[in-house]
Amino acid sequence: MTDPSLPWKKVIVVGGSTGIGAAVTRRLAANGSRIAVVARRSDALHALAGELNAIVGEGTVLPYEHD
């Protein structure tokens, strides 16, 4: 079910691998957005992307490492 209060279809989340950023990423993915997630922690970043892509569809969450 999509949430009409979240109209964005393409989103960039900076610092999205853990904590509040991961929670925002999960909510956006559940509501049908395509998300570019930028984070420094490669392991957490790729784990989150893999988890969400398995649920909502491959290519929905795109991980980008940044330092």
N, C-alpha and C positions, 0 to 999 in steps of 0.2 A: 504494500500500500504506500502510495506517495503522499507526502505532506505538502499541501499547497502553500504553506508558509515558507517553504524552501524551494524557490523557483529556479535556482541556478542549475544549469545542465553541464557546465564545464567550470571546474574550480581548481585553484592552486592552493594547497595547504602547506605552509612552511612550518617546520618543527612538528610534523605530523606522525612520527613513529611511535610516540608514547604519550601518556597523560592526556591532557585536554585535546591536544592535536589529534591523537589517535581516536578519541571519542567523537570529535567533529568529523573526521574522515569516515568513521563507521556510519554515522548518521547520514552524511551526504550520500554514501554508497547505497545505503538502504533506501534512499529516496530517488535513486535513478541518475545521480550525477556521475559524470566522468571526472576523475580526480587525479591530478599530478601531485604527488606527495614528495616534499623535499625535506630531507633530514640528514643529520651527520652519522647517526648510528645505523650502519649498514645492515647488521643482523636484525635489528628490530624493524627497520624499514621494509626489508624484503619479506620478513615473516608476516607483517601486517598486510602487505600487498598480496601475498600468496593466500592468506586466510580469506580476505575479502573477495579476491577474484574467484576463489573456489565457490563462494556463496552466490555472488551476484553476476558472475560471468567474466571470463578472461578478457583482459584489456580495459577493465573498468577503472582499476587503480593502477597508476603508472608510477613506479618508484624512481626517484632521482636522488642520488647521493650528493651531498654538498658539504664542503668543509670551510 
